[in-house]
Amino acid sequence: MALNTVTQEQVVAIMNNSEYEVIHKIFGKQCIVVAKLPSGFTVVGESACVDPANYVESIGEEIAKKRIENKLWELEGYKLQNSLS
């Protein structure tokens, strides 16, 4: 494994070892997910739809968690860049 690369395995391991709080149906159409990472740091992901009639909890949660995953890529990249500089 390259020492200058963030891997999918790293990000998945962090996601799998995190605790989650999920809040559904804020104003009838929004989901907020807070992930407490293994380090204790928290990251927030959110999703929303235009019409509350279209809100599906499983989809909202999936999108919010995907946004957390995307933030982890950035955070892990930042951490790696700092360690290399």
C-alpha positions as a Markdown table, in Angstrom:
| # | Residue | x | y | z |
|---|---|---|---|---|
| 1 | Met | 0.0 | 0.0 | 0.0 |
| 2 | Ala | 1.2 | 3.5 | -0.9 |
| 3 | Leu | 2.0 | 5.7 | 2.1 |
| 4 | Asn | 0.7 | 8.7 | 0.3 |
| 5 | Thr | -2.9 | 7.5 | -0.3 |
| 6 | Val | -6.1 | 7.4 | 1.6 |
| 7 | Thr | -7.9 | 4.1 | 0.8 |
| 8 | Gln | -11.4 | 3.0 | 0.6 |
| 9 | Glu | -10.6 | 0.4 | 3.3 |
| 10 | Gln | -9.6 | 3.2 | 5.7 |
| 11 | Val | -12.8 | 5.1 | 5.1 |
| 12 | Val | -15.0 | 2.0 | 5.4 |
| 13 | Ala | -13.2 | 1.0 | 8.6 |
| 14 | Ile | -13.9 | 4.4 | 10.2 |
| 15 | Met | -17.5 | 4.3 | 9.1 |
| 16 | Asn | -18.0 | 0.8 | 10.4 |
| 17 | Asn | -16.4 | 1.7 | 13.8 |
| 18 | Ser | -18.4 | 4.9 | 14.3 |
| 19 | Glu | -21.6 | 5.5 | 16.4 |
| 20 | Tyr | -24.5 | 7.2 | 14.7 |
| 21 | Glu | -27.4 | 9.4 | 15.9 |
| 22 | Val | -30.2 | 9.7 | 13.3 |
| 23 | Ile | -32.9 | 12.4 | 13.4 |
| 24 | His | -35.7 | 11.9 | 10.9 |
| 25 | Lys | -38.4 | 14.2 | 9.6 |
| 26 | Ile | -37.2 | 17.5 | 10.7 |
| 27 | Phe | -39.9 | 19.8 | 9.4 |
| 28 | Gly | -41.3 | 16.7 | 7.8 |
| 29 | Lys | -38.6 | 16.5 | 5.1 |
| 30 | Gln | -35.1 | 16.5 | 6.4 |
| 31 | Cys | -32.7 | 13.9 | 7.9 |
| 32 | Ile | -29.7 | 14.7 | 10.0 |
| 33 | Val | -27.1 | 12.1 | 10.9 |
| 34 | Val | -24.3 | 12.7 | 13.4 |
| 35 | Ala | -21.4 | 10.3 | 13.3 |
| 36 | Lys | -19.1 | 10.0 | 16.4 |
| 37 | Leu | -15.9 | 8.7 | 14.9 |
| 38 | Pro | -13.6 | 6.3 | 16.7 |
| 39 | Ser | -11.4 | 9.3 | 17.8 |
| 40 | Gly | -14.5 | 11.0 | 19.4 |
| 41 | Phe | -14.6 | 13.7 | 16.6 |
| 42 | Thr | -18.1 | 14.2 | 15.3 |
| 43 | Val | -19.2 | 14.7 | 11.7 |
| 44 | Val | -22.7 | 15.7 | 10.5 |
| 45 | Gly | -24.4 | 14.7 | 7.3 |
| 46 | Glu | -27.8 | 15.8 | 6.1 |
| 47 | Ser | -30.4 | 15.4 | 3.4 |
| 48 | Ala | -33.7 | 16.9 | 2.5 |
| 49 | Cys | -36.4 | 16.7 | -0.1 |
| 50 | Val | -38.6 | 19.5 | -1.5 |
| 51 | Asp | -42.0 | 18.0 | -0.7 |
| 52 | Pro | -42.5 | 16.2 | 2.6 |
| 53 | Ala | -44.9 | 13.8 | 0.8 |
| 54 | Asn | -41.8 | 12.4 | -1.0 |
| 55 | Tyr | -39.7 | 11.9 | 2.2 |
| 56 | Val | -38.4 | 8.3 | 2.6 |
| 57 | Glu | -36.5 | 7.7 | 5.8 |
| 58 | Ser | -34.1 | 5.0 | 4.4 |
| 59 | Ile | -33.2 | 7.2 | 1.4 |
| 60 | Gly | -32.6 | 10.3 | 3.6 |
| 61 | Glu | -30.4 | 8.4 | 6.0 |
| 62 | Glu | -28.4 | 6.8 | 3.1 |
| 63 | Ile | -27.8 | 10.2 | 1.5 |
| 64 | Ala | -26.8 | 11.8 | 4.9 |
| 65 | Lys | -24.3 | 8.9 | 5.6 |
| 66 | Lys | -22.9 | 9.2 | 2.1 |
| 67 | Arg | -22.2 | 12.8 | 2.8 |
| 68 | Ile | -20.4 | 11.9 | 6.0 |
| 69 | Glu | -18.3 | 9.4 | 4.0 |
| 70 | Asn | -17.4 | 12.2 | 1.6 |
| 71 | Lys | -16.3 | 14.4 | 4.5 |
| 72 | Leu | -14.2 | 11.5 | 5.9 |
| 73 | Trp | -12.3 | 11.4 | 2.6 |
| 74 | Glu | -11.5 | 15.1 | 3.0 |
| 75 | Leu | -10.5 | 14.8 | 6.6 |
| 76 | Glu | -8.3 | 11.7 | 6.1 |
| 77 | Gly | -6.7 | 13.5 | 3.1 |
| 78 | Tyr | -6.0 | 16.5 | 5.2 |
| 79 | Lys | -4.5 | 14.4 | 8.0 |
| 80 | Leu | -2.3 | 12.5 | 5.5 |
| 81 | Gln | -1.1 | 15.7 | 3.8 |
| 82 | Asn | -0.2 | 17.1 | 7.2 |
| 83 | Ser | 1.8 | 14.0 | 8.1 |
| 84 | Leu | 3.7 | 14.2 | 4.8 |
| 85 | Ser | 4.6 | 17.9 | 5.0 |
